[in-house]
Amino acid sequence: MYPAPDLAAAKDWYSKVLGQEFYFEEPFYVGFSVGGFELGLLPSAQPGTVGPQPFLGVANIESAYARLLELGASMLEPVAEVGEGIKVAAVKDPFGNRLGIIENPHFNTSVVR
């Protein structure tokens, strides 16, 4: 769940980031189905960069990180290799939330799709 004080702007931004439209929209919640997982936008919650830190899986972290910055995110954590070919990074979305990304060559996408 991502707090989204400006729900319309967050809905548009996350649609661009994810490359897909939301499947559910009400004034109190917008939902995206992402690889079998739920990404939700809540207009009544407070944005922040602490707490649970989920990662969105990406095929090429360097290009995904650059794209997030081009779309208006700001740098939080640069791309870093954490071992065994796994790379992570994080940005702050335009609404004040931490958005982590991960490139993991060991992740089996067939078990979640």
Biotite code that builds the C-alpha atoms (Angstrom):
import biotite.structure as struc

atoms = struc.array([
    struc.Atom([0.000, 0.000, 0.000], chain_id="A", res_id=1, res_name="MET", atom_name="CA", element="C"),
    struc.Atom([1.295, 3.414, -0.948], chain_id="A", res_id=2, res_name="TYR", atom_name="CA", element="C"),
    struc.Atom([-0.133, 6.616, 0.542], chain_id="A", res_id=3, res_name="PRO", atom_name="CA", element="C"),
    struc.Atom([-1.312, 8.939, -2.213], chain_id="A", res_id=4, res_name="ALA", atom_name="CA", element="C"),
    struc.Atom([-2.598, 12.323, -0.993], chain_id="A", res_id=5, res_name="PRO", atom_name="CA", element="C"),
    struc.Atom([-3.165, 13.297, -4.649], chain_id="A", res_id=6, res_name="ASP", atom_name="CA", element="C"),
    struc.Atom([-4.876, 10.105, -5.780], chain_id="A", res_id=7, res_name="LEU", atom_name="CA", element="C"),
    struc.Atom([-5.389, 11.205, -9.400], chain_id="A", res_id=8, res_name="ALA", atom_name="CA", element="C"),
    struc.Atom([-1.709, 12.134, -9.859], chain_id="A", res_id=9, res_name="ALA", atom_name="CA", element="C"),
    struc.Atom([-0.537, 8.951, -8.102], chain_id="A", res_id=10, res_name="ALA", atom_name="CA", element="C"),
    struc.Atom([-2.834, 6.816, -10.245], chain_id="A", res_id=11, res_name="LYS", atom_name="CA", element="C"),
    struc.Atom([-1.355, 8.353, -13.399], chain_id="A", res_id=12, res_name="ASP", atom_name="CA", element="C"),
    struc.Atom([2.245, 8.113, -12.157], chain_id="A", res_id=13, res_name="TRP", atom_name="CA", element="C"),
    struc.Atom([2.003, 4.473, -11.082], chain_id="A", res_id=14, res_name="TYR", atom_name="CA", element="C"),
    struc.Atom([0.253, 3.586, -14.360], chain_id="A", res_id=15, res_name="SER", atom_name="CA", element="C"),
    struc.Atom([3.321, 4.960, -16.186], chain_id="A", res_id=16, res_name="LYS", atom_name="CA", element="C"),
    struc.Atom([5.779, 3.255, -13.812], chain_id="A", res_id=17, res_name="VAL", atom_name="CA", element="C"),
    struc.Atom([4.053, -0.121, -14.056], chain_id="A", res_id=18, res_name="LEU", atom_name="CA", element="C"),
    struc.Atom([3.206, 0.146, -17.745], chain_id="A", res_id=19, res_name="GLY", atom_name="CA", element="C"),
    struc.Atom([-0.390, -0.833, -17.061], chain_id="A", res_id=20, res_name="GLN", atom_name="CA", element="C"),
    struc.Atom([-3.697, 0.555, -15.916], chain_id="A", res_id=21, res_name="GLU", atom_name="CA", element="C"),
    struc.Atom([-5.302, -0.002, -12.532], chain_id="A", res_id=22, res_name="PHE", atom_name="CA", element="C"),
    struc.Atom([-8.003, -2.656, -12.237], chain_id="A", res_id=23, res_name="TYR", atom_name="CA", element="C"),
    struc.Atom([-9.958, -1.021, -9.391], chain_id="A", res_id=24, res_name="PHE", atom_name="CA", element="C"),
    struc.Atom([-10.765, 2.615, -8.720], chain_id="A", res_id=25, res_name="GLU", atom_name="CA", element="C"),
    struc.Atom([-12.822, 4.235, -5.999], chain_id="A", res_id=26, res_name="GLU", atom_name="CA", element="C"),
    struc.Atom([-12.334, 7.553, -4.163], chain_id="A", res_id=27, res_name="PRO", atom_name="CA", element="C"),
    struc.Atom([-10.842, 5.626, -1.207], chain_id="A", res_id=28, res_name="PHE", atom_name="CA", element="C"),
    struc.Atom([-8.531, 3.225, -3.117], chain_id="A", res_id=29, res_name="TYR", atom_name="CA", element="C"),
    struc.Atom([-6.901, 2.490, -6.473], chain_id="A", res_id=30, res_name="VAL", atom_name="CA", element="C"),
    struc.Atom([-5.600, -1.033, -7.074], chain_id="A", res_id=31, res_name="GLY", atom_name="CA", element="C"),
    struc.Atom([-3.078, -2.474, -9.526], chain_id="A", res_id=32, res_name="PHE", atom_name="CA", element="C"),
    struc.Atom([-2.437, -6.171, -10.101], chain_id="A", res_id=33, res_name="SER", atom_name="CA", element="C"),
    struc.Atom([1.330, -6.558, -10.476], chain_id="A", res_id=34, res_name="VAL", atom_name="CA", element="C"),
    struc.Atom([2.593, -10.051, -11.242], chain_id="A", res_id=35, res_name="GLY", atom_name="CA", element="C"),
    struc.Atom([0.032, -11.642, -8.948], chain_id="A", res_id=36, res_name="GLY", atom_name="CA", element="C"),
    struc.Atom([0.528, -9.072, -6.182], chain_id="A", res_id=37, res_name="PHE", atom_name="CA", element="C"),
    struc.Atom([-1.519, -6.051, -5.147], chain_id="A", res_id=38, res_name="GLU", atom_name="CA", element="C"),
    struc.Atom([-0.182, -2.507, -5.317], chain_id="A", res_id=39, res_name="LEU", atom_name="CA", element="C"),
    struc.Atom([-2.696, -0.163, -3.728], chain_id="A", res_id=40, res_name="GLY", atom_name="CA", element="C"),
    struc.Atom([-2.912, 3.613, -3.483], chain_id="A", res_id=41, res_name="LEU", atom_name="CA", element="C"),
    struc.Atom([-4.564, 5.124, -0.396], chain_id="A", res_id=42, res_name="LEU", atom_name="CA", element="C"),
    struc.Atom([-5.508, 8.823, -0.380], chain_id="A", res_id=43, res_name="PRO", atom_name="CA", element="C"),
    struc.Atom([-6.093, 8.956, 3.382], chain_id="A", res_id=44, res_name="SER", atom_name="CA", element="C"),
    struc.Atom([-2.653, 7.695, 4.494], chain_id="A", res_id=45, res_name="ALA", atom_name="CA", element="C"),
    struc.Atom([0.559, 9.588, 5.302], chain_id="A", res_id=46, res_name="GLN", atom_name="CA", element="C"),
    struc.Atom([3.501, 9.111, 2.870], chain_id="A", res_id=47, res_name="PRO", atom_name="CA", element="C"),
    struc.Atom([6.881, 8.054, 4.226], chain_id="A", res_id=48, res_name="GLY", atom_name="CA", element="C"),
    struc.Atom([10.140, 6.227, 3.569], chain_id="A", res_id=49, res_name="THR", atom_name="CA", element="C"),
    struc.Atom([10.320, 4.023, 6.689], chain_id="A", res_id=50, res_name="VAL", atom_name="CA", element="C"),
    struc.Atom([8.492, 0.835, 7.579], chain_id="A", res_id=51, res_name="GLY", atom_name="CA", element="C"),
    struc.Atom([8.035, -2.180, 5.307], chain_id="A", res_id=52, res_name="PRO", atom_name="CA", element="C"),
    struc.Atom([10.232, -1.967, 2.245], chain_id="A", res_id=53, res_name="GLN", atom_name="CA", element="C"),
    struc.Atom([8.868, -4.080, -0.634], chain_id="A", res_id=54, res_name="PRO", atom_name="CA", element="C"),
    struc.Atom([10.798, -4.326, -3.894], chain_id="A", res_id=55, res_name="PHE", atom_name="CA", element="C"),
    struc.Atom([9.424, -4.404, -7.412], chain_id="A", res_id=56, res_name="LEU", atom_name="CA", element="C"),
    struc.Atom([11.311, -6.897, -9.561], chain_id="A", res_id=57, res_name="GLY", atom_name="CA", element="C"),
    struc.Atom([12.901, -5.488, -12.717], chain_id="A", res_id=58, res_name="VAL", atom_name="CA", element="C"),
    struc.Atom([14.894, -7.070, -15.541], chain_id="A", res_id=59, res_name="ALA", atom_name="CA", element="C"),
    struc.Atom([17.494, -4.272, -15.777], chain_id="A", res_id=60, res_name="ASN", atom_name="CA", element="C"),
    struc.Atom([17.877, -2.209, -12.622], chain_id="A", res_id=61, res_name="ILE", atom_name="CA", element="C"),
    struc.Atom([20.035, 0.527, -14.130], chain_id="A", res_id=62, res_name="GLU", atom_name="CA", element="C"),
    struc.Atom([17.476, 1.365, -16.824], chain_id="A", res_id=63, res_name="SER", atom_name="CA", element="C"),
    struc.Atom([14.536, 0.986, -14.407], chain_id="A", res_id=64, res_name="ALA", atom_name="CA", element="C"),
    struc.Atom([16.214, 3.338, -11.905], chain_id="A", res_id=65, res_name="TYR", atom_name="CA", element="C"),
    struc.Atom([16.927, 5.920, -14.620], chain_id="A", res_id=66, res_name="ALA", atom_name="CA", element="C"),
    struc.Atom([13.328, 5.682, -15.860], chain_id="A", res_id=67, res_name="ARG", atom_name="CA", element="C"),
    struc.Atom([11.918, 6.255, -12.351], chain_id="A", res_id=68, res_name="LEU", atom_name="CA", element="C"),
    struc.Atom([14.058, 9.379, -12.022], chain_id="A", res_id=69, res_name="LEU", atom_name="CA", element="C"),
    struc.Atom([12.915, 10.595, -15.461], chain_id="A", res_id=70, res_name="GLU", atom_name="CA", element="C"),
    struc.Atom([9.292, 10.116, -14.355], chain_id="A", res_id=71, res_name="LEU", atom_name="CA", element="C"),
    struc.Atom([9.831, 12.407, -11.356], chain_id="A", res_id=72, res_name="GLY", atom_name="CA", element="C"),
    struc.Atom([11.103, 10.187, -8.542], chain_id="A", res_id=73, res_name="ALA", atom_name="CA", element="C"),
    struc.Atom([14.101, 11.322, -6.499], chain_id="A", res_id=74, res_name="SER", atom_name="CA", element="C"),
    struc.Atom([17.149, 9.305, -5.421], chain_id="A", res_id=75, res_name="MET", atom_name="CA", element="C"),
    struc.Atom([17.094, 7.519, -2.079], chain_id="A", res_id=76, res_name="LEU", atom_name="CA", element="C"),
    struc.Atom([19.535, 4.631, -2.540], chain_id="A", res_id=77, res_name="GLU", atom_name="CA", element="C"),
    struc.Atom([21.713, 4.165, -5.636], chain_id="A", res_id=78, res_name="PRO", atom_name="CA", element="C"),
    struc.Atom([21.961, 0.829, -7.421], chain_id="A", res_id=79, res_name="VAL", atom_name="CA", element="C"),
    struc.Atom([24.070, -1.556, -5.335], chain_id="A", res_id=80, res_name="ALA", atom_name="CA", element="C"),
    struc.Atom([25.026, -5.182, -5.827], chain_id="A", res_id=81, res_name="GLU", atom_name="CA", element="C"),
    struc.Atom([24.269, -7.116, -2.632], chain_id="A", res_id=82, res_name="VAL", atom_name="CA", element="C"),
    struc.Atom([25.745, -10.475, -3.664], chain_id="A", res_id=83, res_name="GLY", atom_name="CA", element="C"),
    struc.Atom([25.201, -13.337, -6.098], chain_id="A", res_id=84, res_name="GLU", atom_name="CA", element="C"),
    struc.Atom([24.257, -10.975, -8.922], chain_id="A", res_id=85, res_name="GLY", atom_name="CA", element="C"),
    struc.Atom([21.383, -9.384, -6.982], chain_id="A", res_id=86, res_name="ILE", atom_name="CA", element="C"),
    struc.Atom([21.100, -5.603, -7.251], chain_id="A", res_id=87, res_name="LYS", atom_name="CA", element="C"),
    struc.Atom([18.818, -3.250, -5.314], chain_id="A", res_id=88, res_name="VAL", atom_name="CA", element="C"),
    struc.Atom([18.011, 0.463, -5.352], chain_id="A", res_id=89, res_name="ALA", atom_name="CA", element="C"),
    struc.Atom([15.338, 2.813, -4.037], chain_id="A", res_id=90, res_name="ALA", atom_name="CA", element="C"),
    struc.Atom([13.718, 6.098, -4.990], chain_id="A", res_id=91, res_name="VAL", atom_name="CA", element="C"),
    struc.Atom([11.223, 8.413, -3.376], chain_id="A", res_id=92, res_name="LYS", atom_name="CA", element="C"),
    struc.Atom([8.085, 8.628, -5.484], chain_id="A", res_id=93, res_name="ASP", atom_name="CA", element="C"),
    struc.Atom([6.632, 12.110, -6.176], chain_id="A", res_id=94, res_name="PRO", atom_name="CA", element="C"),
    struc.Atom([4.253, 11.603, -3.237], chain_id="A", res_id=95, res_name="PHE", atom_name="CA", element="C"),
    struc.Atom([6.937, 10.972, -0.594], chain_id="A", res_id=96, res_name="GLY", atom_name="CA", element="C"),
    struc.Atom([7.025, 7.159, -0.465], chain_id="A", res_id=97, res_name="ASN", atom_name="CA", element="C"),
    struc.Atom([10.004, 4.827, -0.713], chain_id="A", res_id=98, res_name="ARG", atom_name="CA", element="C"),
    struc.Atom([9.844, 2.632, -3.825], chain_id="A", res_id=99, res_name="LEU", atom_name="CA", element="C"),
    struc.Atom([12.428, -0.153, -3.938], chain_id="A", res_id=100, res_name="GLY", atom_name="CA", element="C"),
    struc.Atom([13.445, -2.115, -7.019], chain_id="A", res_id=101, res_name="ILE", atom_name="CA", element="C"),
    struc.Atom([15.403, -5.340, -7.314], chain_id="A", res_id=102, res_name="ILE", atom_name="CA", element="C"),
    struc.Atom([17.136, -7.205, -10.123], chain_id="A", res_id=103, res_name="GLU", atom_name="CA", element="C"),
    struc.Atom([17.419, -10.804, -8.987], chain_id="A", res_id=104, res_name="ASN", atom_name="CA", element="C"),
    struc.Atom([18.647, -13.418, -11.496], chain_id="A", res_id=105, res_name="PRO", atom_name="CA", element="C"),
    struc.Atom([17.559, -16.176, -9.082], chain_id="A", res_id=106, res_name="HIS", atom_name="CA", element="C"),
    struc.Atom([13.902, -15.104, -8.841], chain_id="A", res_id=107, res_name="PHE", atom_name="CA", element="C"),
    struc.Atom([11.496, -17.472, -10.583], chain_id="A", res_id=108, res_name="ASN", atom_name="CA", element="C"),
    struc.Atom([8.678, -15.353, -12.021], chain_id="A", res_id=109, res_name="THR", atom_name="CA", element="C"),
    struc.Atom([6.755, -18.429, -13.166], chain_id="A", res_id=110, res_name="SER", atom_name="CA", element="C"),
    struc.Atom([5.728, -19.171, -9.568], chain_id="A", res_id=111, res_name="VAL", atom_name="CA", element="C"),
    struc.Atom([3.922, -15.828, -9.182], chain_id="A", res_id=112, res_name="VAL", atom_name="CA", element="C"),
    struc.Atom([2.356, -15.285, -12.570], chain_id="A", res_id=113, res_name="ARG", atom_name="CA", element="C"),
])
